[in-house]
Amino acid sequence: SAFFNFQSLLLVILLLICTCTYVRSVMPTLVDRNKQGFLGLFWKCARIGERLSPYVSLACIAMAITM
């Protein structure tokens, strides 16, 4: 399970950020209409991916090297 292994948990979080950012770039209304509640988590991940994109890409590279 990804929740019991720290490296797998980081990988899941990183993939969630990248996926949400991509979905928001393709269909922004799908992510933007849910800013509160549980689905607001996807909007927050998309914002993290947009604003911290150099750091997210470096994290993807680091994760690829370690895997």
C-alpha distances in whole Angstrom, upper triangle without the diagonal:
4,5,6,7,10,11,8,9,12,12,11,14,16,16,16,19,21,20,22,24,25,25,28,30,30,31,31,32,29,27,30,31,28,28,28,25,22,23,24,21,21,25,24,21,24,27,25,25,28,30,27,27,29,26,23,25,25,21,20,23,21,18,19,21,19,16
4,6,5,7,8,5,5,9,8,7,10,12,12,13,16,17,17,19,21,22,23,25,27,28,28,29,30,27,25,28,29,26,26,26,23,20,21,22,18,19,22,21,18,21,23,21,21,25,26,24,24,25,22,19,21,21,18,17,20,18,15,17,19,16,14
4,6,7,9,7,6,9,11,9,11,14,14,14,17,19,19,20,22,24,24,26,28,29,29,29,30,27,25,28,29,25,25,24,22,19,20,21,17,18,22,20,18,21,23,21,22,25,26,24,24,26,23,20,23,23,19,19,22,20,17,19,21,18,17
4,6,9,8,8,11,12,12,14,16,17,17,20,22,22,23,26,27,28,29,32,33,33,33,34,31,29,31,32,29,29,28,25,22,24,25,21,22,25,24,21,25,27,24,24,28,29,26,27,28,25,22,24,24,20,20,23,20,17,20,21,18,17
4,6,5,6,9,10,11,12,14,15,17,19,20,21,23,25,26,27,29,31,32,32,33,34,31,29,31,33,30,29,29,27,24,25,25,22,22,25,24,21,24,26,23,23,27,27,25,25,25,22,20,22,21,17,18,19,17,14,17,18,14,13
4,5,5,6,9,10,11,12,14,15,17,18,20,21,23,24,26,27,29,30,31,31,33,30,28,30,32,29,28,28,26,23,24,24,20,21,24,21,19,22,23,20,21,24,24,22,22,22,19,17,19,18,14,15,17,15,12,15,16,13,13
4,5,5,6,9,10,11,12,14,15,17,18,20,21,23,24,26,27,29,30,30,32,30,27,30,32,29,28,29,27,24,25,25,21,21,24,22,19,21,23,20,19,23,23,20,20,20,17,15,17,16,12,12,14,11,9,12,12,9,9
4,5,5,6,9,10,10,12,14,15,16,18,20,21,22,24,26,27,28,28,30,27,25,28,30,27,27,27,25,22,22,23,19,19,22,21,17,20,22,19,19,23,24,21,21,21,18,16,17,17,13,13,15,13,10,12,14,11,10
4,5,5,6,9,10,11,12,14,15,17,18,20,21,23,25,26,27,26,28,25,23,25,27,24,24,24,22,19,19,20,16,16,19,18,15,18,20,17,17,21,22,19,19,20,18,15,17,17,13,13,16,15,12,14,16,14,13
4,5,5,6,9,10,11,12,14,15,17,18,20,21,23,25,26,25,27,25,22,25,27,24,23,24,23,20,20,20,16,16,18,16,13,16,18,15,14,18,19,16,16,17,14,12,14,13,10,10,13,11,9,12,14,12,12
4,5,5,6,8,10,11,12,14,15,16,18,20,21,23,24,24,26,24,21,24,26,24,24,25,24,21,20,20,17,16,19,17,14,16,18,15,14,18,19,16,16,17,14,11,13,13,9,9,11,11,7,10,12,11,10
4,5,5,6,9,10,10,12,14,15,16,18,20,21,22,22,24,21,19,22,24,21,21,22,20,17,17,17,14,13,16,15,12,14,17,15,14,18,19,17,17,18,16,13,15,16,12,11,15,14,11,13,16,15,13
4,5,5,6,9,10,11,12,14,15,17,19,20,21,20,22,20,17,20,22,19,19,19,18,15,15,15,11,11,14,12,9,12,14,11,11,15,16,14,14,16,14,11,13,14,11,11,14,14,12,14,17,16,15
4,5,5,6,9,10,11,12,14,16,17,19,20,20,22,20,17,20,22,20,20,21,21,18,17,17,13,12,14,13,9,11,13,10,9,13,14,12,11,13,11,7,9,11,8,7,11,11,9,11,14,14,13
4,5,5,6,8,10,10,12,14,15,17,18,18,21,18,16,19,21,20,20,21,21,18,16,17,14,12,14,14,10,11,14,12,10,14,16,14,13,15,14,10,11,13,10,9,12,13,11,12,15,15,14
4,6,5,6,8,10,10,12,14,15,16,16,18,15,13,16,18,16,16,18,17,14,13,13,10,8,11,11,7,9,12,11,9,13,15,14,13,16,15,11,13,15,13,12,15,16,14,16,19,18,17
4,6,5,6,9,10,11,12,14,15,15,17,15,12,15,17,16,15,17,17,15,13,13,10,8,9,9,5,6,9,7,6,9,11,10,10,13,12,8,11,13,11,11,14,15,14,16,19,19,18
4,6,5,6,9,10,11,13,14,14,17,16,13,16,19,18,18,20,20,18,16,16,13,10,12,12,8,7,10,9,6,9,12,11,9,12,12,8,9,12,11,9,13,14,13,14,17,18,17
4,5,5,6,9,10,11,12,13,15,13,11,14,17,16,17,19,19,17,14,14,12,9,11,12,9,8,12,11,9,11,15,14,13,16,15,12,13,16,14,12,16,18,16,16,20,20,19
4,5,5,6,9,10,10,10,12,10,8,11,13,12,13,15,16,14,11,11,9,6,7,9,6,5,9,9,8,10,13,13,12,16,16,12,14,17,16,15,18,20,18,19,23,23,22
4,6,5,6,9,10,9,13,12,9,11,15,14,14,17,18,17,14,13,12,9,9,10,7,4,7,8,6,6,10,11,9,13,14,11,12,15,15,14,17,19,18,19,22,23,23
4,5,5,6,9,9,13,12,10,13,16,16,17,20,21,19,16,16,15,11,11,13,11,8,11,12,9,9,13,14,12,15,16,13,13,17,16,14,17,20,19,19,22,24,23
4,5,5,6,7,10,8,7,11,13,13,15,18,19,17,14,14,14,10,10,13,11,8,12,13,11,12,15,16,15,18,19,16,17,20,19,18,21,23,21,22,25,26,25
4,5,5,4,8,7,6,8,11,12,13,16,18,17,13,13,13,9,8,11,10,7,9,12,10,9,13,15,14,17,18,16,17,20,20,19,22,24,23,24,27,28,27
4,6,6,10,10,9,11,14,15,16,19,21,20,17,16,16,13,12,14,13,9,11,13,11,9,13,15,13,16,18,16,16,20,20,19,21,24,23,23,27,28,27
4,6,9,9,10,12,14,16,17,21,22,21,18,18,18,14,14,16,15,12,14,16,14,13,17,18,16,20,21,19,19,23,23,21,23,26,25,25,28,30,28
4,6,6,7,9,11,13,15,18,20,19,15,16,16,13,12,15,15,12,14,17,15,14,18,20,18,22,23,21,21,25,25,23,26,28,27,27,31,32,31
4,5,6,6,9,11,12,16,18,18,14,13,15,12,10,13,13,10,11,15,14,12,15,18,17,21,22,20,21,24,24,23,26,28,27,28,31,32,31
4,5,5,6,9,11,14,16,17,13,13,15,12,11,14,15,12,14,17,17,16,18,21,21,24,25,23,24,28,27,26,29,31,30,31,34,35,34
4,6,6,8,10,13,15,14,10,11,13,10,9,13,14,11,14,17,16,16,19,21,20,24,25,22,24,27,26,25,28,30,28,29,33,33,32
4,6,6,8,11,12,12,8,8,10,7,6,9,10,8,10,13,13,13,16,18,18,22,22,19,21,24,23,22,26,27,26,27,31,31,30
4,5,6,10,12,13,10,9,11,9,6,10,12,9,10,14,14,13,15,18,19,22,23,21,23,26,25,25,28,30,28,30,33,33,33
4,6,9,11,12,9,9,12,11,9,12,14,13,14,17,18,17,19,22,22,26,26,24,26,29,28,28,31,33,31,33,36,36,35
4,6,8,9,6,5,9,8,7,10,12,12,13,16,17,17,19,21,22,25,25,23,25,28,27,26,30,31,29,31,34,34,33
4,7,9,7,4,8,8,6,8,11,11,11,14,15,16,17,19,20,24,23,22,24,27,25,26,29,30,29,31,34,34,33
4,7,7,5,8,10,9,10,13,14,14,16,18,19,19,21,23,26,25,24,27,29,27,28,31,32,30,32,35,35,34
4,6,5,8,10,10,11,13,15,16,17,19,20,21,23,24,28,26,24,27,30,27,28,31,32,30,32,35,34,33
4,5,6,8,10,10,12,14,15,16,18,20,21,22,23,27,25,23,26,28,25,25,29,29,27,29,32,31,30
4,5,6,7,9,10,12,13,15,16,18,19,20,21,25,24,21,24,26,24,24,28,28,26,28,31,31,30
4,5,5,6,9,10,11,12,14,15,17,18,19,23,22,20,23,25,23,23,27,27,26,28,31,31,30
4,5,5,6,9,10,11,12,14,15,16,17,21,19,17,20,22,20,20,24,24,22,25,28,27,26
4,5,5,6,9,10,11,12,14,15,16,19,18,16,18,21,19,18,22,23,21,23,26,26,25
4,5,5,6,9,10,11,12,14,15,19,18,16,19,21,20,20,23,24,23,25,28,28,28
4,5,5,6,9,10,11,12,13,17,16,14,17,19,18,18,22,23,21,24,27,26,26
4,5,5,6,9,10,10,11,15,14,11,14,16,15,15,18,19,18,20,23,23,23
4,5,5,6,9,10,10,14,14,11,14,17,16,15,19,20,19,21,24,24,24
4,5,5,6,8,10,13,13,12,14,17,16,17,20,21,21,23,25,26,26
4,5,5,6,8,11,10,8,12,14,13,14,17,18,18,20,22,23,23
4,6,6,5,9,9,7,9,12,11,12,15,16,16,17,20,21,21
4,6,5,9,10,9,11,14,14,14,17,19,19,20,23,24,24
4,6,8,9,9,12,14,14,15,18,19,20,21,24,25,25
4,6,5,6,9,10,11,12,14,15,16,18,20,21,22
4,5,5,6,8,10,10,12,14,15,16,18,20,21
4,5,5,6,9,10,11,12,14,15,17,18,20
4,5,5,6,9,10,10,12,14,15,16,18
4,5,5,6,9,10,10,12,14,15,16
4,5,5,6,9,10,11,12,14,15
4,5,5,6,9,10,11,12,14
4,5,5,6,8,10,10,12
4,5,5,6,9,10,10
4,5,5,6,9,10
4,5,5,6,9
4,5,5,6
4,6,5
4,6
4
